[in-house]
Amino acid sequence: MDPKAYAGVARVPFLSLPVTLVAAGAGAAAYDGYFSWVRTLVALVGLVALHVAVNVLNEVSDMRTGIDLHTVRTPFSGGSGTLPSGALSSRSALIFGLVSAAVGLAIGVWFLTSVGLVLLPIMLLGAFCVLSYNRLLTRVGLGEIAAGLGLGGLAVAGTALVQNGALGPAAIAASLPAILMTFNLLLLNEFPDEEADRAGGRRHLVILLGRRSAALVYSAAALLTPAAILTAVIIGVFPVIALAAMIPSILLVKPLLWAFKSPSETVPIPALGSNVMWNLATNLALAVTFTIAVL
């Protein structure tokens, strides 16, 4: 067993996303008045396991459809290249992905028994997003929404909910930026893979809307993110210090310039990188500002 191969299909460098989502959800829950270190850490393990499952099953699907054989890889898109290189078999990767999903499910069931049925809708919707992402959702134009929910809003809300079975206003409001940012995280990364995805049967927004319209959707979601944070502060759901979570939106300059000026051209690597850093930094900034407000 080659640990590097398993780390490759798991896309380990991208597993920082669930860490920031759990941090934002736990911070919002603490601001709402509920927090448990144990439950937060268990939620983190569960979400990381589910993210691994999504990544691995995505790689298996892309190998099966031939997408992985034709993508132009970047540090942020196009797959890890692990399966095409032969470093790991598709069967071994599939088993790894299903075991990871089972770990996430087991943790979800444990929370269900301790928190109650209030968690069931989030669990069911999250499971649907994970298990049907490749075979259904990416083929009917819902992949970006599924990502925004499963690895965005539901993660934040779920982390807050498992603290004590309550979902406060800060946690609900913190879920919206998470949805928008993960939606955009996937959407921008789909531009470099457009032709390979089209040949492999995917029908995501870049293919369905065209590059210019999809770039406008990206821009709208990007600008709505700091607007959502500002609105939450104005209505008193977030502390005033949470305005600092708007600062990472400066990182949107590069991807937005590309989106407005030249969406028909290749997305610059720095723009892809800025998109990732904006996402992670905003989630972390929310977590830190909630913590400061509580202290």
VENDA-V513140 format. One record per residue. N is the residue number from 0. RES is the residue in three letters. PSI is psi as a letter, one per 30 degrees, with the letter a starting at -180 (* if undefined). BURIAL is # if it has 16 or more other C-alpha atoms within 10 Angstrom, else .. Layout:
BEGIN
[[N	RES	PSI	BURIAL] [N	RES	PSI	BURIAL]]
END
This chain:
BEGIN
[[0	MET	k	.] [1	ASP	j	.] [2	PRO	e	.] [3	LYS	e	.] [4	ALA	e	#] [5	TYR	e	#] [6	ALA	e	.] [7	GLY	e	#] [8	VAL	f	#] [9	ALA	f	#] [10	ARG	h	#] [11	VAL	e	.] [12	PRO	f	.] [13	PHE	f	.] [14	LEU	g	#] [15	SER	f	.] [16	LEU	e	#] [17	PRO	f	#] [18	VAL	e	#] [19	THR	e	#] [20	LEU	e	#] [21	VAL	e	#] [22	ALA	e	#] [23	ALA	e	#] [24	GLY	e	#] [25	ALA	e	#] [26	GLY	e	#] [27	ALA	e	#] [28	ALA	e	#] [29	ALA	e	#] [30	TYR	e	#] [31	ASP	f	#] [32	GLY	g	.] [33	TYR	k	#] [34	PHE	k	#] [35	SER	k	.] [36	TRP	e	.] [37	VAL	e	.] [38	ARG	e	#] [39	THR	e	#] [40	LEU	e	#] [41	VAL	e	#] [42	ALA	e	#] [43	LEU	e	#] [44	VAL	e	#] [45	GLY	e	#] [46	LEU	e	#] [47	VAL	e	#] [48	ALA	e	#] [49	LEU	e	#] [50	HIS	e	#] [51	VAL	e	#] [52	ALA	e	#] [53	VAL	e	#] [54	ASN	e	#] [55	VAL	e	#] [56	LEU	e	#] [57	ASN	e	#] [58	GLU	e	#] [59	VAL	e	#] [60	SER	e	#] [61	ASP	f	#] [62	MET	e	#] [63	ARG	e	.] [64	THR	f	#] [65	GLY	f	#] [66	ILE	e	#] [67	ASP	f	#] [68	LEU	f	#] [69	HIS	f	#] [70	THR	l	#] [71	VAL	j	.] [72	ARG	k	.] [73	THR	l	.] [74	PRO	f	.] [75	PHE	f	#] [76	SER	l	#] [77	GLY	g	#] [78	GLY	l	#] [79	SER	f	#] [80	GLY	g	#] [81	THR	e	#] [82	LEU	e	#] [83	PRO	f	#] [84	SER	f	.] [85	GLY	g	.] [86	ALA	f	.] [87	LEU	k	#] [88	SER	l	.] [89	SER	e	#] [90	ARG	e	.] [91	SER	e	.] [92	ALA	e	#] [93	LEU	e	#] [94	ILE	e	.] [95	PHE	e	#] [96	GLY	e	#] [97	LEU	e	#] [98	VAL	e	#] [99	SER	e	#] [100	ALA	e	#] [101	ALA	e	#] [102	VAL	e	#] [103	GLY	e	#] [104	LEU	e	#] [105	ALA	e	.] [106	ILE	e	#] [107	GLY	e	#] [108	VAL	e	#] [109	TRP	e	.] [110	PHE	e	#] [111	LEU	e	#] [112	THR	f	.] [113	SER	f	.] [114	VAL	e	#] [115	GLY	l	.] [116	LEU	f	.] [117	VAL	f	.] [118	LEU	f	#] [119	LEU	e	.] [120	PRO	e	.] [121	ILE	e	#] [122	MET	e	#] [123	LEU	e	.] [124	LEU	e	.] [125	GLY	e	#] [126	ALA	e	#] [127	PHE	e	.] [128	CYS	e	#] [129	VAL	e	#] [130	LEU	f	#] [131	SER	g	.] [132	TYR	e	#] [133	ASN	e	#] [134	ARG	f	.] [135	LEU	d	.] [136	LEU	e	#] [137	THR	f	#] [138	ARG	f	#] [139	VAL	g	.] [140	GLY	g	#] [141	LEU	g	#] [142	GLY	e	#] [143	GLU	e	#] [144	ILE	e	#] [145	ALA	e	#] [146	ALA	e	#] [147	GLY	e	#] [148	LEU	e	#] [149	GLY	e	#] [150	LEU	h	#] [151	GLY	c	#] [152	GLY	e	#] [153	LEU	e	#] [154	ALA	e	#] [155	VAL	e	#] [156	ALA	e	#] [157	GLY	e	#] [158	THR	e	#] [159	ALA	e	#] [160	LEU	e	#] [161	VAL	f	#] [162	GLN	e	#] [163	ASN	g	#] [164	GLY	g	#] [165	ALA	k	#] [166	LEU	j	#] [167	GLY	l	#] [168	PRO	e	#] [169	ALA	e	#] [170	ALA	e	#] [171	ILE	e	#] [172	ALA	e	#] [173	ALA	f	#] [174	SER	f	#] [175	LEU	e	#] [176	PRO	e	#] [177	ALA	e	#] [178	ILE	e	#] [179	LEU	e	#] [180	MET	e	#] [181	THR	e	#] [182	PHE	e	#] [183	ASN	e	#] [184	LEU	e	#] [185	LEU	e	#] [186	LEU	e	#] [187	LEU	e	#] [188	ASN	f	#] [189	GLU	f	#] [190	PHE	e	#] [191	PRO	f	#] [192	ASP	g	#] [193	GLU	e	#] [194	GLU	e	#] [195	ALA	e	#] [196	ASP	e	#] [197	ARG	e	#] [198	ALA	f	.] [199	GLY	g	#] [200	GLY	g	.] [201	ARG	l	#] [202	ARG	i	#] [203	HIS	a	#] [204	LEU	e	#] [205	VAL	e	#] [206	ILE	e	#] [207	LEU	e	.] [208	LEU	f	.] [209	GLY	l	.] [210	ARG	e	#] [211	ARG	e	#] [212	SER	e	.] [213	ALA	e	#] [214	ALA	e	#] [215	LEU	e	.] [216	VAL	e	#] [217	TYR	e	#] [218	SER	e	#] [219	ALA	e	.] [220	ALA	e	#] [221	ALA	e	#] [222	LEU	f	.] [223	LEU	f	#] [224	THR	e	#] [225	PRO	f	#] [226	ALA	e	.] [227	ALA	e	#] [228	ILE	e	#] [229	LEU	e	#] [230	THR	e	.] [231	ALA	e	#] [232	VAL	e	#] [233	ILE	e	.] [234	ILE	g	.] [235	GLY	g	.] [236	VAL	e	#] [237	PHE	l	#] [238	PRO	l	#] [239	VAL	e	.] [240	ILE	f	.] [241	ALA	f	#] [242	LEU	f	#] [243	ALA	f	#] [244	ALA	f	#] [245	MET	f	#] [246	ILE	e	.] [247	PRO	f	#] [248	SER	f	#] [249	ILE	e	.] [250	LEU	f	#] [251	LEU	f	#] [252	VAL	e	.] [253	LYS	e	#] [254	PRO	e	#] [255	LEU	e	#] [256	LEU	e	.] [257	TRP	e	#] [258	ALA	e	#] [259	PHE	e	.] [260	LYS	e	.] [261	SER	h	.] [262	PRO	f	#] [263	SER	f	.] [264	GLU	l	.] [265	THR	k	.] [266	VAL	k	#] [267	PRO	k	.] [268	ILE	e	.] [269	PRO	e	.] [270	ALA	e	#] [271	LEU	e	#] [272	GLY	e	#] [273	SER	e	#] [274	ASN	e	#] [275	VAL	e	#] [276	MET	e	#] [277	TRP	e	#] [278	ASN	e	#] [279	LEU	e	#] [280	ALA	e	#] [281	THR	e	#] [282	ASN	e	#] [283	LEU	e	#] [284	ALA	e	#] [285	LEU	e	#] [286	ALA	e	#] [287	VAL	e	#] [288	THR	e	#] [289	PHE	e	#] [290	THR	e	#] [291	ILE	e	.] [292	ALA	e	.] [293	VAL	e	.] [294	LEU	*	.]]
END
